[in-house]
């Protein structure tokens, strides 16, 4: 009896993730006919169609969804086997793939530099992405670990807090509230807020905090980069709510000011996240221990430099 090959399952995963045969073929460095042929052969083996065409787009059938999930499970088990064998061999090097929420990138560079000093033979791949993409990386098992804010429930993830992540309200030094003290939250609700896009961890935390006090966030502009938010606030387009870790340089240069607002800073945590049950490679395990033990010290260095 013929069985699906690992290559066919890999190609299925690429087509499903990319949403088209042409983009998958470019990613896999194959011709589009070669990709189509592999999918047709896999459908022949299984006896069911894996994709259906609706308009100009392709979608997985029910059989395609089941096959995709099985293929990803097989991929995870093979990766676990690879990591187990690496442990038995006592490898000193290895590879490490980490995805980081864009807000965490401000301290991650120093964290990675210190880790590489201790483990110079480890090859590191670092992805700085938004929250939605980071969760996708974890779901696809394409990364070893992730650094992010509070992960959502129901995503089959394991999360360990490793460092405080205080959210603060920032303003231009010339803003009328810049020198005020103990500003009521109701007063803040009157001000236009330059914030992150819906779905971001910071945006969700701030909206929840306002709702708990019977207030609504007055969102003036939405941006998907913290740098853009800081520049907009500095230009006087509104107030911003950001992680304190993202504004150390601007505060030192007096380009921005943290406002004294009731209830702020919002106390949140940074989390080290991995898929539930994932067996970490020696390199990934070493990095996880490094983050849990050293990240707080790195953050203090950032605040004093």
C-alpha positions in Angstrom: 0.0 0.0 0.0 1.4 3.4 -1.0 1.8 5.9 1.8 2.4 9.7 1.9 6.0 10.7 1.8 7.5 13.3 4.1 8.3 15.4 1.1 4.7 15.5 0.0 3.6 16.5 3.5 6.2 19.3 3.6 4.9 20.5 0.2 1.3 20.4 1.5 2.2 22.4 4.5 4.0 25.0 2.4 1.0 25.4 0.0 -1.5 25.7 2.9 0.7 28.3 4.7 1.5 30.3 1.6 -2.1 30.2 0.2 -1.0 29.4 -3.3 1.0 27.0 -5.4 3.1 29.7 -7.0 4.2 31.2 -3.7 4.9 27.7 -2.2 7.0 26.8 -5.3 9.1 29.9 -4.9 9.7 29.2 -1.2 10.6 25.6 -1.9 12.7 26.5 -4.9 10.7 24.2 -7.1 8.7 24.8 -10.3 5.0 25.2 -9.9 4.2 22.1 -12.0 6.5 20.1 -9.7 4.5 21.3 -6.6 1.2 20.6 -8.3 2.3 17.1 -9.3 3.4 16.2 -5.7 0.0 17.4 -4.4 -1.8 15.4 -7.1 0.2 12.3 -6.2 -0.6 12.8 -2.5 -4.3 13.1 -3.3 -4.1 9.9 -5.3 -2.5 8.1 -2.4 -5.2 9.3 0.0 -8.1 9.0 -2.4 -9.4 12.4 -1.5 -9.0 16.0 -2.7 -6.9 18.2 -0.4 -7.7 21.6 -1.9 -10.7 23.2 -3.5 -10.7 26.3 -5.7 -13.2 29.1 -4.7 -12.9 32.0 -7.1 -9.2 32.6 -7.6 -8.2 31.3 -4.1 -7.5 27.8 -2.9 -8.8 26.4 0.4 -8.1 23.2 2.3 -10.8 20.6 2.2 -11.7 18.7 5.4 -9.3 15.9 4.3 -6.7 18.6 3.6 -7.1 20.0 7.1 -6.7 16.5 8.7 -3.7 15.7 6.5 -2.1 19.0 7.3 -2.5 18.5 11.1 -1.1 15.0 10.8 1.9 16.2 8.8 2.7 18.9 11.3 2.4 16.4 14.2 4.9 14.1 12.3 7.2 17.1 11.8 7.1 17.9 15.5 8.0 14.3 16.4 10.9 14.2 14.0 12.2 17.4 15.5 11.9 16.0 18.9 13.8 13.0 17.8 16.5 15.2 16.3 16.8 17.1 19.6 16.9 13.9 21.6 19.8 12.5 19.4 21.6 15.8 19.8 21.4 15.5 23.5 22.8 12.0 23.4 25.6 13.2 21.2 26.4 16.1 23.6 26.6 18.7 20.9 28.1 22.0 21.9 26.8 24.0 19.0 23.4 23.5 17.3 20.8 25.9 16.1 18.3 28.2 17.8 15.3 29.9 16.3 13.5 32.5 18.4 10.5 34.7 17.5 10.2 38.0 19.5 7.3 40.4 19.8 8.4 43.7 18.3 8.0 45.5 21.7 10.5 43.0 23.2 13.2 43.7 20.5 14.6 46.6 22.5 16.2 44.4 25.1 16.4 41.2 23.1 19.5 42.4 21.1 21.5 42.7 24.3 20.1 39.5 25.7 21.2 37.6 22.5 24.6 39.2 22.5 25.3 38.0 26.1 24.0 34.5 25.2 26.2 34.3 22.2 29.2 35.3 24.3 28.5 32.3 26.5 27.6 30.0 23.6 29.6 31.2 20.5 29.0 28.0 18.6 25.2 28.2 18.5 23.7 29.5 15.3 20.9 31.9 16.1 17.9 32.9 13.9 15.9 35.8 15.4 12.5 36.9 14.0 11.1 40.2 15.2 7.3 40.1 14.4 3.9 41.3 15.6 1.9 39.2 18.0 -0.3 37.6 15.3 2.7 36.4 13.3 4.5 35.2 16.5 1.5 33.0 17.5 1.4 31.6 13.9 5.1 30.7 14.2 4.3 28.8 17.5 1.3 27.1 15.9 3.4 26.0 12.9 6.2 24.8 15.2 8.7 26.8 13.1 10.5 28.3 16.1 12.0 26.8 19.3 10.9 29.6 21.6 9.2 33.0 21.7 9.5 36.1 23.9 6.2 37.9 24.2 3.6 39.4 26.5 0.7 37.4 28.0 0.0 34.5 25.6 -3.7 33.8 24.9 -5.6 30.9 26.4 -6.3 27.8 24.3 -3.3 27.7 22.1 -1.6 24.7 23.6 1.4 26.8 24.9 3.6 26.7 27.9 4.6 30.1 29.3 7.0 31.2 32.0 7.2 34.8 33.2 10.8 36.1 33.2 10.7 39.9 33.6 8.4 42.8 34.4 6.9 44.7 31.5 5.5 48.0 32.8 3.2 50.0 30.4 3.5 53.7 30.8 1.8 56.8 29.3 4.1 59.0 27.2 3.8 62.5 26.0 5.8 65.2 24.3 7.6 67.4 26.8 5.5 70.4 25.7 2.1 68.6 26.2 -0.2 70.4 28.7 -0.2 67.2 31.0 3.6 66.7 30.9 4.1 68.4 34.3 0.8 67.4 35.9 0.7 65.0 38.9 -1.7 62.2 39.8 -3.7 62.7 36.5 -7.2 61.0 36.7 -7.8 58.2 34.3 -11.0 60.0 33.2 -8.8 63.0 32.1 -6.6 60.6 30.1 -9.7 59.3 28.3 -10.3 62.8 26.9 -7.0 62.8 25.1 -6.3 61.3 21.7 -4.2 58.1 22.0 -1.7 57.0 19.4 -1.6 53.2 19.8 -0.9 49.8 18.5 -3.1 47.9 16.1 -6.1 45.9 17.3 -4.9 42.5 18.5 -1.6 43.6 19.9 -0.9 42.7 23.5 -0.4 46.4 24.6 -3.6 47.5 22.9 -5.6 44.7 24.5 -4.2 45.4 28.0 -4.9 49.2 27.8 -8.5 48.7 26.4 -9.2 46.2 29.2 -7.9 48.6 31.9 -10.1 51.5 30.5 -13.1 49.2 30.3 -12.7 48.1 33.9 -13.0 51.7 34.9 -16.0 52.3 32.7 -14.0 54.4 30.1 -13.3 54.1 26.4 -10.0 54.5 24.8 -10.0 57.5 22.4 -7.9 56.0 19.6 -6.7 58.8 17.3 -4.2 56.8 15.2 -3.2 53.1 15.0 0.4 52.0 14.2 2.0 48.6 14.0 5.5 49.8 15.1 6.6 51.3 18.4 9.0 53.6 16.7 6.2 55.2 14.7 4.2 55.7 17.9 7.1 57.4 19.7 7.7 59.7 16.7 4.0 60.6 16.5 3.8 61.3 20.2 6.9 63.4 20.0 5.4 65.4 17.1 2.4 66.2 19.3 -0.2 64.0 17.6 -1.4 62.5 20.9 -0.4 60.5 23.9 0.9 56.9 23.7 0.9 53.8 26.0 4.0 51.8 25.5 6.3 49.4 27.4 8.8 51.3 29.5 11.6 49.2 27.9 10.9 50.9 24.5 11.5 54.5 25.5 14.7 54.5 27.6 16.7 56.4 24.9 13.9 59.0 24.4 13.5 59.6 28.1 17.2 60.1 28.6 17.3 62.5 25.7 14.2 64.3 27.1 12.4 63.9 23.8 9.5 62.2 25.6 8.1 62.2 29.1 6.3 59.6 31.2 3.0 61.0 32.6 1.9 60.5 36.2 -1.4 58.9 35.6 -3.6 57.1 38.2 -3.3 53.4 37.8 -0.1 53.5 35.7 2.2 51.9 35.1 0.2 48.9 34.2 2.0 45.9 35.6 2.5 43.2 33.0 5.1 40.4 32.4 7.3 39.2 29.6 6.9 35.5 29.0 9.1 32.8 27.6 6.8 30.7 25.4 7.0 27.3 23.7 4.6 24.7 22.4 3.2 22.4 25.0 5.2 19.2 25.1 8.0 20.4 22.8 11.3 18.8 23.4 13.9 21.6 23.3 17.3 21.1 21.7 20.4 21.6 23.9 20.8 25.1 22.4 17.2 26.0 23.0 17.3 24.7 26.5 20.4 26.7 27.3 18.8 29.8 25.9 15.6 29.2 28.0 17.6 28.9 31.1 19.6 32.0 30.2 16.5 34.1 29.7 14.9 32.9 33.0 18.1 33.6 35.0 19.6 36.7 33.3 16.9 38.7 31.6 16.1 40.8 34.7 19.8 41.9 34.9 19.8 42.8 31.2 16.7 45.0 31.7 18.4 46.8 34.6 21.4 47.5 32.4 19.2 48.9 29.7 17.6 51.3 32.3 20.9 52.6 33.5 22.6 53.1 30.1 
